[in-house]
């Protein structure tokens, strides 16, 4: 259980951001007509902040199919995350892989992949990180729902900045060299450009794929240059 506890404890610095984001979700869910129980059930079952916020924004204005397809596109980034961490899970049983994939979030993935790259990662640490983020998210959502409409404009207090700031904090752990910095800036620029030019949320996947491809190309160029 040592690795599991270590994974849970690793989420503590991220917990305030997750909780603030969860509170904001709960408040917004009540504003579109969800009951506290429905708000909590969505967090328990879906466990995907960006997808839940997107669904709330579309709730009442469109049908179930457009909501499902839109949130599917947003969460396609998990394919990239899963592909990057898969090499560290060779030899792990299918049951363990399914369990880790079920609760994997952006934050727990970042913590797990950082540990694997340092040579200290394990499936139990990964599971602990998943559980830590899951608990913070599923507890804060109902609390926000109980606040109801007490906060009529969450953006007025800067709550809408919690999500991007949390990810910027996670990103800094991966910027260890010039190549990583170039890829991060390039992917960020592509995402901003795509947000203006592309419909829906496809720019998220496109920027991720192009950024990953650019990173692979840059690594290959640097490898050839160093060996010449």
DARA-V329172 format. One record per pair of residues at least 12 apart in sequence whose C-alpha atoms are under 10 Angstrom apart, sorted by the first residue. I is the first residue (numbers start at 0). J is the second residue. Records with the same first field share a line. If there is no record, write none. Layout:
I = J ; J
//
This chain:
0 = 123 ; 124 ; 127
1 = 123 ; 124 ; 127
2 = 119 ; 120 ; 121 ; 122 ; 123 ; 124 ; 125 ; 126 ; 127 ; 128
3 = 121 ; 122 ; 123 ; 124 ; 125 ; 126 ; 127 ; 128 ; 129 ; 130 ; 131
4 = 123 ; 124 ; 126 ; 127 ; 128 ; 131
5 = 123 ; 124 ; 125 ; 127 ; 128
6 = 107 ; 110 ; 111 ; 114 ; 120 ; 121 ; 122 ; 123 ; 124 ; 125 ; 126 ; 127 ; 128 ; 129 ; 130 ; 131 ; 132
7 = 107 ; 123 ; 124 ; 125 ; 126 ; 127 ; 128 ; 129 ; 130 ; 131 ; 132 ; 134
8 = 124 ; 127 ; 128 ; 131
9 = 107 ; 110 ; 111 ; 124 ; 127 ; 128 ; 131 ; 132
10 = 106 ; 107 ; 110 ; 127 ; 128 ; 129 ; 130 ; 131 ; 132 ; 135
11 = 128 ; 131 ; 132 ; 135
13 = 106 ; 107 ; 110 ; 131 ; 132 ; 135 ; 165 ; 166 ; 168 ; 169
14 = 106 ; 131 ; 132 ; 134 ; 135 ; 136 ; 165
15 = 135 ; 139 ; 161 ; 165
16 = 135 ; 136 ; 158 ; 160 ; 161 ; 162 ; 163 ; 164 ; 165 ; 166
17 = 48 ; 106 ; 132 ; 133 ; 134 ; 135 ; 136 ; 137 ; 139 ; 140 ; 161 ; 162 ; 165
18 = 132 ; 134 ; 135 ; 136 ; 137 ; 138 ; 139 ; 140 ; 142 ; 143 ; 161
19 = 135 ; 136 ; 139 ; 140 ; 143 ; 158 ; 159 ; 160 ; 161 ; 162
20 = 48 ; 135 ; 136 ; 139 ; 140 ; 143 ; 158 ; 159 ; 160 ; 161 ; 162 ; 165
21 = 42 ; 48 ; 135 ; 136 ; 137 ; 138 ; 139 ; 140 ; 141 ; 142 ; 143 ; 144 ; 162
22 = 136 ; 137 ; 138 ; 139 ; 140 ; 141 ; 142 ; 143 ; 144 ; 145 ; 146 ; 147 ; 153 ; 158
23 = 52 ; 139 ; 140 ; 142 ; 143 ; 144 ; 146 ; 150 ; 152 ; 153 ; 154 ; 158 ; 159 ; 161
24 = 38 ; 42 ; 48 ; 49 ; 51 ; 52 ; 55 ; 136 ; 139 ; 140 ; 141 ; 142 ; 143 ; 144 ; 153 ; 159
25 = 37 ; 38 ; 39 ; 42 ; 52 ; 137 ; 139 ; 140 ; 141 ; 142 ; 143 ; 144 ; 145 ; 146 ; 147 ; 148
26 = 38 ; 140 ; 141 ; 142 ; 143 ; 144 ; 145 ; 146 ; 147 ; 148 ; 149 ; 150 ; 151 ; 152 ; 153
27 = 52 ; 55 ; 56 ; 140 ; 143 ; 144 ; 147 ; 148 ; 150 ; 151 ; 152 ; 153
28 = 41 ; 51 ; 52 ; 54 ; 55 ; 56 ; 58 ; 140 ; 141 ; 143 ; 144 ; 147 ; 148
29 = 55 ; 141 ; 143 ; 144 ; 145 ; 146 ; 147 ; 148
30 = 55 ; 144 ; 147 ; 148 ; 149 ; 150 ; 151
31 = 55 ; 56 ; 57 ; 58 ; 59
32 = 55 ; 58 ; 59 ; 147
33 = 55 ; 58 ; 144 ; 147
34 = 141 ; 144 ; 145 ; 147
35 = 140 ; 141 ; 142 ; 143 ; 144 ; 145 ; 146 ; 147
36 = 141 ; 144 ; 145
37 = 141 ; 144
38 = 51 ; 137 ; 140 ; 141 ; 142 ; 143 ; 144 ; 145
39 = 136 ; 137 ; 138 ; 139 ; 140 ; 141 ; 142 ; 143 ; 144
40 = 137 ; 140 ; 141
41 = 137 ; 140
42 = 133 ; 136 ; 137 ; 138 ; 139 ; 140 ; 141
43 = 133 ; 134 ; 136 ; 137 ; 138 ; 140
44 = 137
45 = 101 ; 102
46 = 101 ; 102 ; 103 ; 104 ; 132 ; 133 ; 136 ; 137
47 = 70 ; 73 ; 74 ; 102 ; 103 ; 104 ; 105 ; 133 ; 136
48 = 104 ; 105 ; 136 ; 162
49 = 70 ; 73 ; 74 ; 162
50 = 66 ; 67 ; 69 ; 70 ; 71 ; 72 ; 73 ; 74
51 = 66 ; 70
52 = 70
53 = 66 ; 67 ; 69 ; 70 ; 73 ; 200
54 = 66 ; 67 ; 69 ; 70
57 = 69
69 = 199 ; 200 ; 201
70 = 199 ; 200
71 = 200
72 = 199 ; 200 ; 201 ; 202 ; 203 ; 204
73 = 199 ; 200 ; 201 ; 202 ; 203 ; 204
74 = 200 ; 203 ; 204
75 = 201 ; 203 ; 204
76 = 105 ; 203 ; 204 ; 205 ; 207 ; 208
77 = 100 ; 103 ; 104 ; 105 ; 108 ; 204
78 = 204
79 = 204 ; 207 ; 208 ; 211
80 = 100 ; 103 ; 104 ; 105 ; 108 ; 109 ; 112 ; 207
81 = 96 ; 99 ; 100 ; 103 ; 108
83 = 108 ; 112
84 = 108 ; 109 ; 111 ; 112 ; 115 ; 116
87 = 112 ; 115 ; 116 ; 118 ; 120 ; 121 ; 122
88 = 115 ; 121 ; 122
91 = 122
95 = 122 ; 123 ; 126
96 = 122
98 = 122 ; 126 ; 129
99 = 122 ; 123 ; 125 ; 126 ; 127 ; 128 ; 129 ; 130
100 = 126 ; 129
101 = 129
102 = 125 ; 126 ; 128 ; 129 ; 130 ; 132 ; 133
103 = 125 ; 126 ; 128 ; 129 ; 130 ; 132 ; 133
104 = 128 ; 129 ; 130 ; 132 ; 133
105 = 129 ; 132 ; 166 ; 169
106 = 128 ; 129 ; 131 ; 132 ; 165 ; 166 ; 169
107 = 124 ; 125 ; 126 ; 127 ; 128 ; 129 ; 130 ; 131 ; 132 ; 133
108 = 125 ; 126 ; 128 ; 129
109 = 125 ; 128 ; 166 ; 169 ; 170 ; 172 ; 173
110 = 124 ; 125 ; 128 ; 129 ; 169 ; 172
111 = 123 ; 124 ; 125 ; 126 ; 127 ; 128 ; 129
112 = 125 ; 173
113 = 169 ; 172 ; 173
116 = 173
170 = 183
171 = 183
178 = 213 ; 214 ; 215 ; 217 ; 218 ; 221
179 = 214 ; 217 ; 218
180 = 214
181 = 210 ; 213 ; 214 ; 217
182 = 207 ; 209 ; 210 ; 211 ; 212 ; 213 ; 214 ; 215 ; 217
183 = 207 ; 210 ; 211 ; 214
184 = 210
185 = 206 ; 207 ; 209 ; 210 ; 211 ; 213 ; 214
186 = 203 ; 205 ; 206 ; 207 ; 208 ; 209 ; 210 ; 211 ; 213 ; 214
187 = 203 ; 206 ; 207 ; 210
188 = 206 ; 210
189 = 202 ; 203 ; 205 ; 206 ; 207 ; 209 ; 210
190 = 202 ; 203 ; 204 ; 205 ; 206 ; 207 ; 209 ; 210
191 = 203 ; 206
192 = 206
193 = 205 ; 206
194 = 206
//
